[in-house]
């Protein structure tokens, strides 16, 4: 979760391979049952030789477009071109007479022919270095009573006011507007505004940045800068009108031209706003059901079906992969799960926190089941396992985790292991063999006699169907035909190689351990219970019990031939875990201790004198080092076999933020480097 682990890098590398995926770190919080579908009418990679007029139109004094520009900047077709795989909109100082006024500057407008509504919109844009704008936005025509506008970003490249130079020119500036009449004035503009500083406080014209907005509903728009969520706006009125996409270079009344200081003496490249691409996705129904995660089993934290506020990042925990991080108070994740059966489940949360932690509230289909709290582990990649037990219904359900706490960031979650807590089972068994020996005589009748020094009873029970941990055992026998008194001792037999018909002094089992005893008077017709030592009894086969007397008068009990009063062995046990649970235990047991991930280090950082040292930690001899800029472009690559590497940062050419990727056969790291 550390700030230098900006995972949008990974997506940036893959972007050239797939133009179908939004440039977003993590998952866009689309509604359950919905999906994003690329909208080709409002998407363009600008790989042609001219503007695709089937998708876009421009504005000029002679065009049919109603908006010709904001005075004194007039839109001209000649300002718009497609070349070098980009859309160019050029700002110029060019005088023209139009509508009885003298216009001193030229800009351009490109607008989509089609409109769309809810979805995700993004562009990769480099701003111009003039007083004129660089923009990416959506706009609706008036429907007779109202109109709306969604500004994803609007920035200028030159200005003489401190707030322009220090804020506007270094930020993604986003807004929503809702005019309740067709006449757009400040008085009837119900607006909401926001901004986000570019990484490294760079100027927007220094490099390309990806600007995006997820228009989720009439009540929520989420804004993204270079793949990271940077703000949310709830419009002041319903935001549900279809809109056109626009890329516009225009003048603003709050940043009027200042001759000689308006940037118009710069090169054409510096005066042009360029777009590598614009893309749009619409929200549509997703009829493909998400595969439910089987419980018992492991829930990988990043496999959510819905979320708010969280982001995925690489983890150094055992097994690698990703964890969910950047979790704040009020965030949540949801998972589609399928519980094999109803009952109690142990949930083992693999968590870490560099702050004071937070609380996770667990619910299923809206019903709160329990909580687990983390007090902090000392690091975002210092992992521990916390357990709580919840009761789940059987079948498919939505398992939801709500996060709460008081710090800016609460905790990271790697996975949750869910294991079924078996319900104790009680079963009652009758003897498969029982008889008593009087001296060497086998007496297999409907009674079992016990007499000190003369008669000993033997009972065999079949425990082959008991698979689990035995927790309680009771032997019950009913006094029959002959009362008595004294201490009767129950012992565990040494073997089971006898039957009630062949029992003799030669094959009788010996007593290995005493299981229990009862010292009382025995009355005919009364059932007596011996509490036996359950820890000495195992399931899976036969056991023999030996009942003998230590003083007192002899006594007789009903045998198994007396079906109404047969002896009973009552066993309570916890069934053994299923194979799925057994696999979970095998995976998690080695990870019950805190592990600390030792990171490599860059210094000095920021680098100001053209040199930076990379101190490698925990790597093998051969280490591959690659440096990328914030847009994922490779700017340096090398191999080292030293523990300390000298990086000549002047070769990176530009000030700003870079990401140093370090990889060996032991691990992979990404560090952030700032060059001033």
Secondary structure, DSSP 4 states (H G I P E B T S, - for coil): --TT--THHHHHHHHTT-TTS---SS---PPTTEEEEE-GGG-B---SSS--TTTEEE--TTSS-S---STTEEE-GGGEEEETTEEEEE-EEEEEEETTEEEEEEEEEEEESS-B-SEEEEEEEE--SSSSEEEEEEE----SS-EEEEEEEEEES--SSHHHHHTGGGEEEEEEEEESSSS--GGGB--EEEEEEPGGG--TTSS-EEEEEEEEETTEEEEEETTEEEEEE--SS-----BEEEEEE---GGG---TTSSSTTS-TTTTEEEEEEEEEEEEEE--SPPPPEEESEEEETT--SEEES-EEEE--STT-SEEEE---TT-EEEEEEEESSSEEEEEEEEEEESSS-EEEEEEETTEEEEEEEE---SEEEEEEEEEEEEEE-SEEEEEEEEEE-SSSS--EEEEEEEEE-PPEEEEEE--SEEEEEETTEEE-SSEEEEBTTTEEEEEEEE-TT--EEEEEEEEEEEB-S--EEEEEEEEEES-----TTT--TTTPPPEEEEEEEEEEEE-TT-EEEEEE-GGG--SSSEEEEEEEEESS--EEEE-TTSGGG--EEEEEEEEPPPHHHHHHHHHHGGG-S-B-PPPPEEESSSB-SSEEEEE--S--S-EEEEEEETT--EEEEEEE-SSEEEEEGGGG-S-EEEEEEEE-SS-EEEEEEEE-
